[in-house]
């Protein structure tokens, strides 16, 4: 009689097995996320170009090599891979809840009887197995799998976000290191000229042509330029050290490789961004936020399923005997089914549902905020690139004028036709223009890097990142 509820419960479970509690997730339209049709700044809205390996567009083999080494050895990326592996195992565990649990066991015992006239013994062998299954009548387990799958995909996109961020940081520090080299070269060249000026001023003071004021001005200018060099050297060292750590090495590992002075890398003048809706599909952080929203929506179904009955089905088989050959002579088995329903819990379950709904609302707002923040980053990078280009144009005009002014001032000072103050101002303008061009070139490169990052460049957006297979080390 105890087994009769089982087939009835099983038949009941069949039509209910297709039910899933809670709302089904649906992707949101771009209009719901506040995405405009076009950017609000002057952008190259042609079909979006391939930015999967944007660093090669700078035509700098050393930069490309550093980025490739970062992809392979950076520790932040390695940690993101580990988090992705953990998320995959969480999905595997969640899927296992859809399947029955099967167990088996075997035993042996030996009994000894001792009497006054002697003793005896008997052996006993046993074997048994059991199976249990929690029927997913209302889809709570399936919603759990859905949430775990979305969480795994979100972690994959988070990995991609770390990847592209570290690549961009590597390129940015390389650009800043080259800019520091350029500024150092400018400062050392200016220092050599100021050494010459100080010597000329000294001769003119000794000859009684000028007062000692010229010599003191020359000495002060020379000292100020010399004082800027240690600061520039420290900046250069910090950028190179950062590149070493980004490539998974000691801070000084790349100093010998980068000591040869090379120009600041120059990339293309513009980037085809496409329309905003297309660009956002390339952003891994946007896609991660969307997957988090899907997972939060599935959590509503998990909580809602607790309102309905749960069905447990199980069975067992046991055998035993005095010898291994007779272990299956006596076999017993049993089947059972159990239906449980929460009658009263003080409103806890419905509170959990409301909490899950609030979580989904919050996930949507986070998703929308991520989308709007992505658009902000893209537009800011476009404007920064254009501004740096305009500044370089003006600094080149300033450099040409400063060169001419300095040549004339030197000739006039040596001829006694002008004072040292005029020469000093002309040479300061020349150094400022040279540094301004270096700054503008570096700003263009870093703005371009930021634009590539804002566009989601640096990974293959056509696939969802998957955790790599890990060799087993537990001997199983």
Secondary structure, DSSP 4 states (H G I P E B T S, - for coil): -TTHHHHHHHHHHHHHTT---SPPP-PPPGGGGT--SS-SS--B-SSPPP-TTGGGGG--HHHHHHHHHHHHH-HHHHHHHHHHHHHHHHHHHHHHTTS-EEEEEEEEEEEEEEETTEEEEEEEEEEEEEEEEEE-TTSHHHHHHHHHHHHHHHHHHHHHHHHHHHHHHHHHHHHHHHHHHHHHHHHHHHHHHHHHHHHHHHHHHHTTSS-HHHHHHHHHHHHHHHHHHHHHHHHHHHHHHHHHHHTTS-TTTTHHHH-S--PPP---S--B---HHHHHTT-HHHHHHHHHHHHHHHHHHHHHHTTS-EEEEEEEEEEEESSGGGTTSEEEEEEEEEEE-----TTHHHHHHHHHHHHHHHHHHHHHHHHHHHHHHHHHHHHHHHHHHHHHHHHHHHHHHHHHHHHHHHHHHHTTSS-HHHHHHHHHHHHHHHHHHHHHHHHHHHHHHHHHHHTT-SS-TTS---PPP----S--
